[in-house]
Amino acid sequence: MPNIAVVLKEEIRRLARNEIRANTKKLHDDNVALKHTITDLKRRLSELERKNKRLSKAAVAKGVVPDVAVKSGQDRARISAKAIRTLRSRLGLTQAELAQLLGVSAQSVYQWESKEGTLRLRSAPKAAVLEVREMGKKEARARLEKMGAAPSQGGRRGPRRSTKAKTKRKRKAGPARKAKAGRKRGRPRKTR
């Protein structure tokens, strides 16, 4: 004669399995549907990538789009603000001249130089910076002249004043300057 406790446990297990299966059937169906959707999306993505690659090759071949393909290590190249400043001083260029060489605005070069750390550049300016990095002074000047830029001699324009001249100008400040300084501090203006 079978043991009643064993039979009861088996029946409870069977009922619990059926209950769990009934409750998780909806989740299982949703999971299967999601897997089908994912495989369909992966297939469509690979088709689109192939199509995009073919169209970009055709556009480059026709000359419609310049080939900004990844050169040796362009993705891994890190360009910092210090590197831009060093490049510009090594070539003896102004910010405007470097901007013209790179095909960007002078404001962009100014902002790049004033930032700290590694710069996040788009692919075209990054490729241009990497190309200009390989140039020498003469080659950069030649390319600027070819582009039609009036090359400057680089550096500061005009005569440089010594620090002594600056301090003399400050000392010569008379009562008008002192009165102006007093107003800045919130003191009332002297009336006559």
C-alpha positions as CSV (number, residue, x, y, z in Angstrom):
1,M,0.0,0.0,0.0
2,P,1.5,3.4,-1.0
3,N,2.4,5.9,1.6
4,I,-0.3,8.7,1.7
5,A,2.3,11.4,2.4
6,V,4.3,10.6,-0.7
7,V,1.3,10.5,-2.9
8,L,0.1,13.9,-1.5
9,K,3.5,15.5,-2.1
10,E,3.6,14.2,-5.7
11,E,0.1,15.6,-6.3
12,I,1.0,19.0,-4.8
13,R,4.1,19.2,-7.0
14,R,2.1,18.3,-10.1
15,L,-0.5,20.9,-9.4
16,A,2.1,23.6,-8.6
17,R,4.0,22.9,-11.9
18,N,0.7,23.2,-13.8
19,E,-0.1,26.5,-12.0
20,I,3.4,27.9,-12.6
21,R,3.3,26.9,-16.3
22,A,-0.1,28.6,-16.7
23,N,1.1,31.8,-15.1
24,T,4.4,32.0,-17.0
25,K,2.9,31.1,-20.4
26,K,2.2,34.8,-21.2
27,L,5.8,35.7,-20.3
28,H,7.1,32.8,-22.4
29,D,5.1,33.9,-25.5
30,D,6.3,37.5,-25.1
31,N,9.9,36.4,-24.8
32,V,9.6,34.3,-28.0
33,A,8.0,37.3,-29.8
34,L,10.8,39.6,-28.7
35,K,13.5,37.1,-29.9
36,H,11.8,37.0,-33.3
37,T,11.7,40.9,-33.4
38,I,15.4,41.1,-32.4
39,T,16.5,38.7,-35.2
40,D,14.4,40.6,-37.7
41,L,15.9,43.9,-36.6
42,K,19.4,42.5,-36.8
43,R,18.8,41.2,-40.3
44,R,17.4,44.6,-41.4
45,L,20.4,46.4,-39.8
46,S,22.9,44.3,-41.6
47,E,21.1,44.9,-44.9
48,L,21.1,48.7,-44.3
49,E,24.8,48.7,-43.4
50,R,25.7,46.8,-46.6
51,K,23.6,49.3,-48.6
52,N,25.2,52.3,-46.9
53,K,28.7,51.0,-47.5
54,R,27.9,50.4,-51.2
55,L,26.4,53.9,-51.6
56,S,29.3,55.6,-49.8
57,K,31.8,53.8,-52.1
58,A,29.8,54.9,-55.1
59,A,29.7,58.6,-53.9
60,V,33.4,58.6,-53.2
61,A,34.1,57.1,-56.6
62,K,32.0,59.8,-58.3
63,G,33.8,62.5,-56.3
64,V,30.6,63.8,-54.7
65,V,31.8,63.2,-51.2
66,P,35.5,63.6,-50.2
67,D,37.0,60.4,-48.9
68,V,37.3,61.0,-45.1
69,A,38.0,57.3,-44.5
70,V,39.8,56.3,-41.4
71,K,43.5,56.7,-42.0
72,S,46.0,54.9,-40.0
73,G,44.8,55.3,-36.4
74,Q,42.6,58.3,-37.0
75,D,40.0,57.0,-34.6
76,R,42.6,56.4,-31.9
77,A,44.3,59.8,-32.4
78,R,43.9,62.0,-29.4
79,I,44.1,65.7,-30.0
80,S,44.3,68.1,-27.0
81,A,44.2,71.8,-26.7
82,K,47.9,71.9,-25.9
83,A,48.6,70.0,-29.1
84,I,46.7,72.6,-31.1
85,R,48.6,75.4,-29.4
86,T,51.9,73.6,-30.0
87,L,51.0,72.9,-33.6
88,R,50.1,76.5,-34.3
89,S,53.3,77.9,-32.6
90,R,55.5,75.3,-34.4
91,L,54.1,76.4,-37.8
92,G,54.2,80.1,-36.8
93,L,50.5,80.7,-37.7
94,T,47.8,82.8,-36.3
95,Q,44.5,81.3,-35.2
96,A,42.8,82.6,-38.4
97,E,45.5,81.1,-40.6
98,L,45.4,77.7,-38.9
99,A,41.6,77.8,-39.1
100,Q,41.9,78.4,-42.9
101,L,44.3,75.5,-43.2
102,L,41.9,73.2,-41.3
103,G,38.8,74.4,-43.0
104,V,37.1,75.7,-39.9
105,S,36.4,79.1,-38.4
106,A,38.9,81.0,-36.3
107,Q,36.4,80.9,-33.4
108,S,36.7,77.1,-33.5
109,V,40.5,77.2,-33.2
110,Y,40.2,79.7,-30.3
111,Q,37.7,77.5,-28.5
112,W,39.8,74.4,-29.0
113,E,42.9,76.2,-27.6
114,S,41.1,77.4,-24.6
115,K,39.6,74.1,-23.6
116,E,41.4,71.6,-21.3
117,G,42.1,67.9,-22.0
118,T,41.3,65.9,-25.1
119,L,39.2,67.5,-27.7
120,R,36.2,65.8,-29.3
121,L,36.5,66.7,-33.0
122,R,34.3,65.5,-35.9
123,S,36.0,63.3,-38.5
124,A,36.7,66.0,-41.1
125,P,38.5,68.5,-38.8
126,K,40.2,65.7,-37.0
127,A,41.6,64.4,-40.4
128,A,42.6,67.9,-41.3
129,V,44.5,68.4,-38.0
130,L,46.3,65.1,-38.5
131,E,47.2,66.1,-42.0
132,V,48.5,69.6,-40.9
133,R,50.4,67.9,-38.1
134,E,52.6,66.3,-40.7
135,M,53.5,69.6,-42.4
136,G,56.4,71.9,-41.9
137,K,56.4,75.7,-41.8
138,K,57.2,76.2,-45.5
139,E,54.6,73.7,-46.6
140,A,52.0,75.3,-44.4
141,R,52.8,78.8,-45.8
142,A,52.8,77.5,-49.3
143,R,49.4,75.9,-48.9
144,L,48.1,79.2,-47.3
145,E,49.4,81.2,-50.2
146,K,47.8,78.7,-52.6
147,M,44.5,79.2,-50.7
148,G,44.8,82.9,-51.1
149,A,45.5,83.9,-47.5
150,A,47.8,86.8,-46.8
151,P,50.4,85.2,-44.6
152,S,51.5,87.1,-41.6
153,Q,54.8,86.7,-39.9
154,G,53.1,85.2,-36.9
155,G,53.3,86.3,-33.3
156,R,52.4,89.6,-31.8
157,R,51.7,92.6,-34.0
158,G,53.2,96.0,-33.3
159,P,55.9,97.1,-30.9
160,R,56.0,95.4,-27.5
161,R,55.9,97.8,-24.5
162,S,58.1,97.1,-21.5
163,T,56.6,96.6,-18.1
164,K,58.4,99.8,-17.0
165,A,56.3,101.8,-19.4
166,K,53.1,100.2,-18.0
167,T,54.0,101.0,-14.5
168,K,54.9,104.6,-15.4
169,R,51.5,105.0,-17.0
170,K,49.8,103.7,-13.8
171,R,51.8,106.1,-11.6
172,K,50.9,109.1,-13.7
173,A,47.3,108.6,-12.9
174,G,46.2,111.8,-11.4
175,P,43.2,112.8,-9.3
176,A,40.7,112.0,-12.0
177,R,41.7,108.3,-12.0
178,K,41.7,108.3,-8.1
179,A,38.1,109.7,-8.1
180,K,37.0,107.1,-10.6
181,A,38.5,104.3,-8.4
182,G,36.7,105.8,-5.4
183,R,33.3,105.6,-7.1
184,K,33.9,101.9,-7.9
185,R,34.1,101.2,-4.2
186,G,30.8,102.8,-3.5
187,R,32.0,106.2,-2.2
188,P,29.9,109.2,-3.2
189,R,31.3,111.5,-5.9
190,K,32.8,114.8,-4.7
191,T,30.8,117.8,-5.9
192,R,32.2,121.3,-6.3
